[in-house]
């Protein structure tokens, strides 16, 4: 049984911020703030925003933060804060004050409410409900903290995990394939509906860790947004919308198209930017096997319009078939890892078609998650076979329809390829 293991002493994750207090800027100054390169997510509880101490570490330079047992002490300039996990009393410059939301551990990380910190450090901030912002004088930028409901925190054992499939994005007037293209306006409405419906986006890595690690938890209603083929429109339209809303997605390119700089598909520079942003996670779809053929599958059955990954080529032996798909999947993984510098372990089946040989080869190459096009929800038990199912989202779905369809999804029942 998967269980939440409360931290027994935060000393295991003690954090010390380097910096010379003697050289600290004058009080009430924002000159020591540094902009963060990746999004920051906070969780709202009792109208306050819980933020990870590791993110606060990056925001405040020339400061000291220590976490020992269940006591969190934060010092900046002449100010000092002491929080105790689970308690609504905090010490500010030695005096006791009451905070609305206590510090707490979330996924083996210490979180503290940031509003009382900012207020007592005399830092002006603004919030519109979904975003908390405060300025950095040195960079002339704003720190942006995406405020999520506490149900978005990684502290639950969800009964189901959901997947959404997208491909291309295009202005409404240019859409030619309603099932495979979505307008930016409709995509934004769909994403806003997910937020309103209490869903939280997760990554491929999150799903694998939830399956493999007993103490790794997820949001209450996790959803993986998966974009196939690697269209340039993922960068042009979807990426900024997700970034604005504080959501994440994964992109699965056919890598040969990137290597040959084919028109309408992502460049390596665009994929690097998305990967480094923390908003988009680049995984694999194939190298150059995104095509269909007529012929025979490995069981000797004559089939039409089937994926190259599940069909024998003319006069091809089963051994040669296995070597061919191994070469394609291996090359896709190698090129993505070489160019982007991160682990590639997730794979979406072209045309959603798969068989046992393909799954065995993919697993042997290090693919820990294989994604289908079956419109089903995933239960924790379903994840043991390394498959993950997702529902296609057409352009015609407004936010209400998307939530309705998600609520209707049933668990997957095993079917042969």
CORUR-V217780 format. One record per pair of residues at least 12 apart in sequence whose C-alpha atoms are under 7 Angstrom apart, sorted by the first residue. I is the first residue (numbers start at 1). GAP is how many residues later the second one is. D is the distance in Angstrom with one decimal. If there is no record, write none. Layout:
i = [I;I]
gap = [GAP;GAP]
d = [D;D]
This chain:
i = [2;2;3;3;4;5;7;7;9;9;9;10;10;10;10;11;11;11;14;14;14;15;15;15;16;16;16;17;17;17;17;18;18;18;19;19;19;20;21;21;21;24;24;27;28;28;28;30;30;31;31;31;32;32;32;33;33;33;33;34;34;34;35;35;36;37;38;38;39;40;40;40;41;41;41;41;42;42;42;42;43;43;43;43;43;44;44;44;44;45;45;46;46;48;48;48;48;49;49;49;49;50;50;50;50;51;51;51;51;52;52;52;52;53;53;53;62;63;63;63;64;70;70;71;71;71;72;79;79;80;80;81;83;84;85;85;85;86;86;86;87;88;88;88;101;106;106;107;107;107;107;130;130;130;131;131;131;131;132;132;132;132;133;146;151;151;152;152;152;153;154;154;154;155;155;155;156;156;156;156;157;157;157;158;158;158;159;159;160;160;160;160;161;161;161;161;161;161;162;162;162;162;162;162;163;163;163;163;163;163;164;164;164;164;164;164;164;165;165;165;165;165;165;165;166;166;166;166;166;166;167;167;167;167;167;168;168;168;168;168;168;169;169;169;169;169;169;169;170;170;170;171;171;178;178;178;179;179;180;181;181;182;182;183;184;184;186;186;188;189;189;190;190;190;193;193;198;199;199;199;200;200;200;200;201;201;201;201;201;201;202;202;202;202;203;203;203;204;208;208;211;211;224;225;225;226;226;226;227;227;227;228;228;228;228;229;229;229;229;230;230;230;230;230;230;231;231;231;232;232;232;235;243;247;248;248;249;249;249;250;250;250;250;251;251;251;251;252;252;252;252;252;253;253;254;254;254;254;254;254;255;255;255;255;256;256;272;283;283;283;283;284;284;284;284;284;285;285;285;285;286;286;286;287;287;287;287;288;289;289;290;291;291;292;292;292;292;293;293;293;293;294;295;296;296;297;297;297;298;298;298;307;307;307;309;310;310;310;326;330;345;345;345;345;346;346;346;346;347;347;347;347;348;348;348;349;349;352;352;353;354;355;368;369;369;369;370;370;370;371;371;371;372;372;372;373;373;373;374;374;374;375;375;375;375;376;376;376;376;376;376;376;377;377;377;377;377;378;379]
gap = [212;213;211;212;211;210;98;101;59;60;61;57;58;59;60;56;57;58;52;53;54;50;51;52;48;49;50;40;46;47;48;44;45;46;42;43;44;42;41;42;56;38;53;50;93;94;95;106;107;105;106;107;28;29;30;26;27;28;103;24;25;102;24;108;22;240;239;240;239;104;105;106;104;105;106;107;103;104;105;106;104;105;106;107;110;103;104;105;106;56;105;54;55;52;53;65;67;64;65;66;98;61;62;63;64;60;61;62;63;57;58;59;60;57;58;59;14;12;13;14;12;14;15;12;13;14;12;14;42;12;13;12;20;19;17;18;19;16;17;18;15;12;13;14;12;48;49;47;48;109;110;16;17;18;13;14;15;16;12;13;14;15;12;100;68;69;48;67;68;66;63;64;65;62;63;64;61;62;63;64;60;61;63;60;62;63;220;221;217;218;219;220;60;61;62;216;217;218;60;61;62;215;216;228;60;61;62;226;227;228;60;61;62;226;227;228;229;60;61;62;225;226;227;228;14;60;61;62;226;227;13;14;60;61;62;12;13;14;63;65;66;12;13;14;15;64;65;68;12;13;14;12;13;216;217;218;215;216;214;213;214;212;213;212;53;54;209;212;53;209;210;208;209;212;206;207;23;22;23;24;19;21;22;23;21;22;23;24;46;47;20;21;22;46;21;46;47;142;160;161;172;173;25;24;25;23;24;25;23;24;25;23;24;25;57;23;24;25;56;21;22;23;24;35;36;33;34;35;32;33;34;35;36;32;31;32;30;31;32;30;31;32;33;29;30;31;32;30;31;32;33;96;31;32;30;31;32;33;34;36;31;32;33;77;31;32;68;61;62;63;64;48;49;62;63;64;62;63;64;65;42;43;46;41;42;44;45;40;19;20;60;16;17;13;14;15;16;12;13;14;15;12;16;15;16;13;14;15;13;14;20;43;44;46;16;43;44;45;35;35;21;22;23;24;21;22;23;24;20;22;23;24;22;23;24;22;23;20;21;64;63;62;18;17;18;19;16;17;18;16;17;18;16;17;18;16;17;18;15;16;17;14;15;16;34;13;14;15;33;34;35;36;12;32;33;34;35;33;32]
d = [5.1;6.7;6.5;6.0;5.5;6.1;6.9;6.4;6.6;3.8;5.7;5.8;5.1;4.6;5.7;6.0;4.3;5.2;6.1;4.9;6.3;6.2;5.4;6.2;6.1;5.3;5.6;6.4;6.0;4.8;5.7;6.7;6.9;6.7;6.8;4.3;6.1;5.9;6.0;6.8;6.8;5.9;6.0;6.3;6.5;5.7;6.8;5.9;5.7;6.9;5.7;5.5;6.4;5.4;6.8;5.5;5.3;6.2;5.6;7.0;5.6;6.9;6.9;6.4;7.0;7.0;5.4;5.7;6.8;6.9;5.0;6.2;5.5;4.8;6.2;7.0;6.2;5.9;4.9;5.9;5.6;4.7;5.4;5.0;6.5;6.2;5.9;5.1;5.5;5.9;6.2;5.7;5.7;6.8;6.2;6.0;6.4;5.2;5.9;6.7;6.7;5.5;5.0;4.3;6.2;5.1;5.6;6.2;6.3;6.6;5.8;4.3;6.6;5.9;5.7;6.8;7.0;5.7;4.7;7.0;6.7;5.7;5.6;5.8;4.7;6.7;6.3;6.1;6.8;5.8;5.1;6.5;6.5;6.5;6.3;4.6;5.0;5.2;5.8;5.8;5.2;6.3;6.4;4.9;6.5;6.3;6.0;5.8;6.3;6.7;6.7;6.0;4.9;6.9;6.5;5.6;4.7;5.3;5.9;5.1;6.5;6.7;6.4;5.8;5.9;5.4;5.5;4.6;6.4;5.2;5.3;4.2;4.7;5.2;5.7;6.2;5.4;5.3;5.6;5.4;6.0;6.4;6.9;6.9;5.2;6.4;6.2;7.0;6.3;5.4;4.6;6.7;6.7;5.3;6.0;6.1;5.0;6.3;6.3;4.5;6.2;5.2;6.2;6.5;5.4;4.6;6.0;6.1;3.9;6.1;6.2;4.9;5.9;5.0;4.9;5.9;6.5;6.4;5.0;5.9;6.1;5.7;4.5;6.0;6.7;6.2;4.6;6.4;6.4;6.2;5.5;6.3;5.1;5.0;6.5;6.1;4.7;6.6;5.9;6.1;6.8;5.0;4.8;5.5;6.5;5.3;6.7;6.7;6.1;5.0;6.7;5.0;6.5;5.8;5.4;7.0;4.4;6.4;6.3;6.9;6.2;6.4;4.4;6.6;5.9;6.9;6.7;6.6;6.4;6.6;5.6;6.1;4.5;6.8;4.8;7.0;6.6;4.8;5.8;6.5;6.4;6.1;5.0;6.0;5.7;4.8;5.6;6.9;5.9;5.7;6.1;5.9;5.4;6.8;6.2;6.9;6.9;6.6;6.8;6.9;6.4;7.0;6.7;4.8;6.2;6.1;5.0;6.0;6.2;4.7;6.1;6.1;4.9;6.2;6.9;5.7;4.4;5.5;6.7;6.2;5.8;4.0;6.6;5.8;5.8;5.9;4.3;5.6;5.4;4.5;4.3;6.8;6.2;6.8;4.7;5.8;6.5;5.0;6.3;5.4;4.4;5.7;6.9;6.8;6.1;4.9;6.0;6.1;4.9;4.6;4.9;6.8;5.7;5.3;7.0;5.3;4.8;5.1;6.2;7.0;6.4;4.7;6.9;5.9;5.1;5.4;5.8;5.5;7.0;5.7;6.5;6.5;6.7;6.3;4.9;6.6;5.5;5.0;6.4;6.4;6.5;5.9;5.9;5.4;6.5;6.5;4.7;6.9;6.0;6.9;5.9;5.9;6.0;5.2;4.9;4.4;5.6;5.1;5.5;6.5;6.4;6.4;6.9;5.9;5.8;6.2;4.4;5.6;6.6;6.4;6.7;6.7;6.5;6.5;6.3;6.9;6.0;6.4;6.1;6.6;5.8;4.1;5.4;6.6;5.3;6.0;4.8;6.0;6.6;6.4;5.0;6.2;5.7;4.5;6.3;6.2;6.0;4.9;5.0;6.0;5.5;5.4;6.3;5.0;6.0;6.9;6.0;4.9;6.1;5.7;4.7;5.8;6.2;5.0;6.5;6.0;5.5;6.5;5.4;5.8;6.5;6.4;5.1;4.1;6.9;5.7;6.1;6.7;5.3;5.3;5.4;5.4;6.5;5.6;5.7;5.1;6.8;6.0;6.8]
